[in-house]
């Protein structure tokens, strides 16, 4: 399965493409950071990022797109740019009939490191390790985009994977255990009502 991960941002938009095999091993295909100048009008910045995303979509032809879920922060200007780029990425995926999945930062951190509150250095180190890279992709937006793609591939399942899921990494095992625990807790709460 080929997955395109997008860490949306107006100034820096991280984009990572990975291939994930049925045994859940992953291989880096491409990673870039599309930059737009804050000195440009917003519509030109959006067009610039859109053109970069389109070029990557056309070159690598992913089967699915994973995006960071936009969440509220105190800095409205940051959240607006993130939301605008997310919309652009979703539109471009929809034009190509590609499914889009949204993942929160804590979901991504848990999937990659086994801990939902891991810091950027921990996530970057695990991304490099999982993909067999000599160094952590820089800037952090690049590593974050790859982490999103990995999270999506592992959470959604890889086409052709064995029914049992195949061999899982420690982070995947931790994620699976956390999902089972959360499901059991939710079921217990429903029964107690």
C-alpha positions as CSV (number, residue, x, y, z in Angstrom):
1,X,0.0,0.0,0.0
2,X,1.3,3.4,-0.9
3,X,0.4,6.2,1.6
4,X,0.8,9.9,1.3
5,X,1.1,11.6,4.7
6,X,0.5,15.4,5.0
7,X,1.5,17.5,8.0
8,X,-0.5,20.6,7.0
9,X,1.0,24.0,7.4
10,X,0.8,27.2,5.5
11,X,4.5,28.2,5.9
12,X,5.8,24.6,6.0
13,X,3.8,21.6,4.8
14,X,5.4,18.3,5.4
15,X,4.7,15.6,2.8
16,X,5.8,12.0,3.1
17,X,5.2,9.0,0.8
18,X,5.8,5.4,2.0
19,X,5.2,1.9,0.7
20,X,4.0,-0.6,3.3
21,X,4.3,-4.3,2.6
22,X,1.8,-7.0,3.8
23,X,4.2,-7.8,6.7
24,X,3.8,-4.1,7.8
25,X,7.4,-3.2,7.0
26,X,7.7,0.3,5.5
27,X,10.0,1.9,2.9
28,X,10.5,5.5,2.3
29,X,9.5,6.7,-1.2
30,X,9.8,10.4,-0.9
31,X,9.7,13.2,1.7
32,X,9.6,16.9,1.1
33,X,8.6,20.1,2.9
34,X,6.6,22.6,0.7
35,X,7.3,26.1,1.9
36,X,5.4,29.3,1.2
37,X,6.5,32.8,2.1
38,X,4.5,34.8,4.7
39,X,5.2,37.8,2.5
40,X,2.8,36.5,-0.2
41,X,-1.0,37.0,-0.2
42,X,-2.8,34.1,1.3
43,X,-4.3,33.0,-2.1
44,X,-0.9,32.7,-3.6
45,X,0.4,30.8,-0.7
46,X,-2.4,28.3,-1.0
47,X,-1.9,28.0,-4.7
48,X,1.8,27.3,-4.2
49,X,1.3,24.6,-1.6
50,X,-1.5,23.1,-3.8
51,X,0.8,23.0,-6.8
52,X,3.4,21.2,-4.7
53,X,0.9,18.7,-3.4
54,X,-0.5,18.0,-6.9
55,X,3.0,17.4,-8.3
56,X,3.7,14.8,-5.5
57,X,0.2,13.1,-6.0
58,X,0.8,12.9,-9.7
59,X,4.4,11.6,-9.4
60,X,3.9,9.0,-6.7
61,X,0.2,8.0,-7.2
62,X,-0.6,7.0,-3.6
63,X,-3.6,4.8,-2.8
64,X,-4.6,6.8,0.3
65,X,-3.9,10.1,2.0
66,X,-3.4,10.6,5.8
67,X,-3.7,14.1,7.3
68,X,-3.2,15.5,10.7
69,X,-6.6,16.3,12.2
70,X,-6.9,20.0,12.9
71,X,-7.5,20.8,16.5
72,X,-8.1,24.1,18.3
73,X,-5.2,26.0,19.6
74,X,-4.9,29.5,21.1
75,X,-3.1,30.9,18.0
76,X,-6.0,31.5,15.5
77,X,-3.6,32.4,12.7
78,X,-1.8,29.1,13.0
79,X,-5.0,27.0,13.1
80,X,-6.5,28.9,10.1
81,X,-3.4,28.2,7.9
82,X,-3.4,24.5,9.0
83,X,-7.1,24.2,8.3
84,X,-6.8,25.9,4.9
85,X,-4.0,23.5,3.8
86,X,-6.0,20.5,5.1
87,X,-8.9,21.6,2.9
88,X,-6.6,21.9,-0.1
89,X,-5.1,18.5,0.5
90,X,-8.6,16.9,0.9
91,X,-9.8,18.5,-2.2
92,X,-6.9,17.3,-4.3
93,X,-7.3,13.8,-2.9
94,X,-11.1,13.9,-3.7
95,X,-10.3,14.9,-7.3
96,X,-8.3,11.7,-7.6
97,X,-10.9,9.6,-5.8
98,X,-8.4,8.9,-3.0
99,X,-9.6,8.1,0.5
100,X,-8.5,10.5,3.2
101,X,-8.1,9.7,6.9
102,X,-7.5,12.1,9.7
103,X,-5.4,11.3,12.7
104,X,-4.8,13.3,15.8
105,X,-1.2,14.0,17.0
106,X,-1.7,11.8,20.0
107,X,-2.9,8.9,17.8
108,X,0.2,9.3,15.6
109,X,2.5,9.5,18.6
110,X,1.0,6.4,20.1
111,X,1.1,4.4,16.9
112,X,4.8,5.3,16.3
113,X,6.3,5.3,19.8
114,X,3.7,3.5,21.9
115,X,3.2,6.7,23.9
116,X,0.6,9.3,23.0
117,X,2.6,12.1,24.6
118,X,5.9,11.5,23.0
119,X,7.9,14.5,22.0
120,X,9.0,15.4,18.4
121,X,12.5,14.0,19.0
122,X,11.1,10.6,20.0
123,X,8.7,10.5,17.0
124,X,11.5,11.5,14.6
125,X,13.8,8.9,16.0
126,X,11.2,6.1,15.7
127,X,10.3,7.2,12.1
128,X,14.0,7.0,11.2
129,X,14.3,3.6,12.8
130,X,11.2,2.2,11.3
131,X,12.1,3.4,7.8
132,X,15.8,2.4,8.2
133,X,17.1,5.9,7.7
134,X,20.5,7.1,8.7
135,X,19.1,10.3,10.2
136,X,15.8,11.9,11.3
137,X,14.2,13.7,8.4
138,X,14.4,17.5,8.9
139,X,12.6,19.7,9.6
140,X,10.2,18.1,12.0
141,X,7.4,18.6,9.5
142,X,9.0,16.0,7.2
143,X,9.2,13.4,10.0
144,X,5.7,14.3,11.1
145,X,4.3,13.6,7.6
146,X,6.1,10.2,7.5
147,X,4.7,9.4,11.0
148,X,1.2,10.2,9.8
149,X,1.6,7.9,6.8
150,X,2.9,5.1,9.1
151,X,0.2,5.6,11.6
152,X,-2.5,5.3,8.9
153,X,-1.0,2.2,7.3
154,X,-0.7,0.4,10.6
155,X,-4.1,1.5,11.9
156,X,-6.1,0.8,8.8
157,X,-4.4,-2.5,8.0
158,X,-2.3,-3.3,5.0
159,X,-4.0,-4.9,2.0
160,X,-2.8,-8.5,1.8
161,X,-1.7,-8.6,5.4
162,X,-2.2,-12.0,7.2
163,X,-5.4,-12.3,9.1
164,X,-3.6,-12.1,12.4
165,X,-1.8,-8.9,11.3
166,X,1.6,-10.4,10.9
167,X,4.6,-9.5,13.0
168,X,4.0,-6.2,14.8
169,X,6.5,-3.7,16.0
170,X,6.6,-2.8,19.7
171,X,4.8,0.4,19.0
172,X,2.1,-1.4,17.0
173,X,1.7,-3.9,19.9
174,X,1.3,-1.1,22.4
175,X,-1.3,0.6,20.1
176,X,-3.3,-2.6,19.7
177,X,-3.2,-3.1,23.5
178,X,-4.4,0.5,24.1
179,X,-7.2,0.1,21.6
180,X,-8.4,-3.2,23.3
181,X,-8.2,-1.5,26.7
182,X,-10.2,1.6,25.5
183,X,-12.8,-0.7,23.9
184,X,-13.1,-2.7,27.1
185,X,-13.4,0.4,29.2
186,X,-16.1,1.9,26.9
187,X,-18.1,-1.3,27.1
188,X,-17.9,-1.5,30.9
189,X,-19.1,2.2,31.1
190,X,-22.1,1.4,28.8
191,X,-23.0,-1.7,30.9
192,X,-22.9,0.3,34.1
193,X,-25.5,2.8,32.9
